[in-house]
Amino acid sequence: MSHSKKPETEPPADSTQTLQTLRHRAETQFAVSNAPALSNLTPQGGDELVQELQIHQIELQMQNDELRRAQEALEQSRTRYFDLYDLAPVGYITLDQSGIIQEANLAAASLTVTPRTSLIGQPLSRLIHSEDQDIWYLSRQRLRSTGDRQHCELRLQQSNGTTRWTCMDTRLETPTDPNTCSWIILTDITEHKESERQLLETQARLHRMMEIAELSFWEWTPHTNAIYFPPEWRRQTGYGAGELPQSFEEWATLLYPQDRERMLERLDAIAAGRISTCEIQYRLRHKDGDYRWFSARLEPILNDSGHIERILGVHQNVTQRKLAEDQALQLAQHDPLTGLPTRGLLEQLANRMLVNAKRSGSQMAVLFVDLDRFKAVNDTYGHAVGDQLLQSVAQRLRETFRAQDLAARLGGDEFVVVLADIRDGEDAARVAQTAIDSLSRPYPIDGLDLIVRPSIGISLYPEDAQTIGDLIQRADLAMYHTKQVSPGHYQFVTEALNRQAQTTLALERRLREAISQQAFRLVYQPMLDFQSGDIVGVEALLRWPQPDGTEIPPLSFLPLAESIGLIHELGQWVFEEVCRQHHAWQKAGLPLVRIEVNVSTRQFRHQSFLSHLAQTLRTSGVEPSVLSLELGEATLLQDLPTARHTLAGLHDLGVRVALADFGMGCSCLSEFDDLSLDRLGINRALVRRLDGPNMQAIVETIVRLGQRLQLDVIAVGIETEAQLDFFRDLGCNQVQGFSLGAPMTGDAFVDWCHDRSAGPC
């Protein structure tokens, strides 16, 4: 093994040579000093002298052996020392007083990626990164001025151009002499520095994320009452370091009064161990005096013995979210057009008014307001003018009624006003007449003087009903009555109307039970091709059987289901039943039969109509082309933009759409230009009146219109041969009627198909 220059601690010359020299000198001296004695030496004395010399020789030999063994041990120690020096995992460097490298081990050479022979003789400063030269210089200065051991961290420049972070420990060989050599220990801390950098980056990202998410925390130590706030908390609340609460009680004073007791109860419960964690929202006073909303999670931190040491509160500033939620709630509870409360808020606020009325024994009145001729204004001048008219009506309602009264818009041109604390019906009548006079004045809109008159129904609490829902329903009946017999006036609920309301309520209860119990059934009426007689589809018709064997006609319960919002649940059951029936027919061996379903206006306009229908088809595995939807003119024309959007969605889904009962709704033909329709149905009332030439001309026009629009045209309600011949001559391609195929159950339809001689069935 080769070594660098070793310290000058070599042992003396060979011990054998030294002993011989000493012996020679001793003998010479002995000879000189004892020459006279030797001549007088007797044989016995000579033997004794020889014997003594032999003893000295043995002792000298023994000393020589000891010296040789010590030299061998010393050499072994020196070898181990240099092995440890060279193979140490840290770098060792010896510098002279000028900073020139005198010695270096293998680790030091490896750390700089420089051969050890190249390190010897060059200044250490050449290996130090240019940006860290100041650190090295100051460390050298302190070492020589104080003699104390120095520690610093800096980068060494490797010969391959890279750098390594190094921890450098330096001390003087002789601490009291600054001109002596210095010894340096080098430890590679590059990985530590990289971990430190990654940790700092992670902390910076965490802090940034906490800032973005507006997260922070606080810690409360119950047994000392101390509370700690990090910088993030100060940024969120605006308080400086010297303005922080010093105790839990001071912090609690910043809580919103209505939130303070709730927060203290939760913290006490955690401190007492009654709950392990909880989430809470509270308001805290900012330095600017306003309150901020925070959402917090409270958790205990336990010590080694399992006792609560601190309580941690991690919280998020949710002020903006709360404001957005409040705005969303405001929008959800208020009509965006008029700003009046919607039905949900109406019922909520009116129920509070009702509770107060019951407690105080006072009376209330509900006014149901409907605008006569509003639809004519909307159709004539457009929706923009109609919207402005509704806004003006809402403003006049606000001006007409007292602050303690409540006005709301139910939808369309229907409004409800709840009068609080009235003396009797005469009070309600006077207010209703004032409202009629105010709302009947002309409305100057876009250069027009528009006139609409309200019809008002009035119900009284506690005489007519005990709940807000029943009061609104009875007022609605009274409004409908006056709208029929005396438009533009008001009408109180009468005994007859109450009886009608009772009947309606009873029907509503039965209807809800029937829907929950799925007590309905579907029958199917065939639709035939005019020329071939083939079955082109069936129309699904809803029936409500009664225990006595009778059936309630659809026109008696479907409007009620639509008015109380049950039409969506009922319509969903119809779609699911139609899909089930399709699979049953497929198992029975029938070819593909298209099934047509009637869809009500409210059901069609529901925002989830398309998505629910698509989900039903996916879940049942029925192809969309099997289904056809039948819509009335009013359904499409009430809200054309929404209708166009929904029709386009149905077209993309693959569901066909038929326009039913065409010719009876006084439709504006221009509105049908861009509607995605597949079939036109001629109203059965027109078919029954075909005897007159004028009606024949009207029906012929409808058929020709459908043909020019490339729509299938179906004549509905065919009962006679003359009617059949008339539509056949016109080229009408589809027909439906009791004489051709009456409504029947799904099983009966299978038998009917098998019994037919014409068509594919």
Protein Blocks (a to p, Z undefined) as FASTA:
>chain_A
ZZdddddfbccddfklmmmmmmmmmmmmmmmmmmmmmmmpcfklmmmmmmmmmmmmmmmm
mmmmmmmmmmmmmmmmmmmmmmmmmmpcbdcddddfkopafbdcfklmmmnopafklmno
pafklmpcfklmmmmmmmmmmmmmnopacddddddddfkopacddddddddfblmlmkbc
cddddddfklmmmmmmmmmmmmmmmmmmmmmnopacddddfknopacddfklmmmnopaf
klgcfbfklmmmmpcfklmmmmmmmmmmmmnopafbdcdddddddfkopacddddddddd
ddfkopafbdcdddddfklmmmmmmmmmmmmmpcfklopacfklmmmmmmmmmmmmmmno
pacdddddddehklmmmmmnojklmmmmmmmmmmmmmmmpcfkbccddfbhjbccdddeh
ifblmlmmmmmmmmmmmmmpccdeehiacdddddddddddfklpmbfklmmmmmmmmmmm
mmmmoghiacdddfklmmmmmmmmmmmmmmmmmmmnopaccdddddddfklopafbdcdd
dddddfkopacdfklmmmmmmmnopmmmmmmmmmmmmmmmmmmmmmnopacddddddddf
klmmpmklmmmmmmmmmmnopafklpccdddfklmmmmmmlmmmmmmmmmmnopacddeh
ihilopafklmmmcccfbdcddfklmmmmmpmklmmmmmmmmmmmmmnopacddehiabf
klmmmmmmnopabdcdfklopcddfklmmmmmmmpmgdjZZ
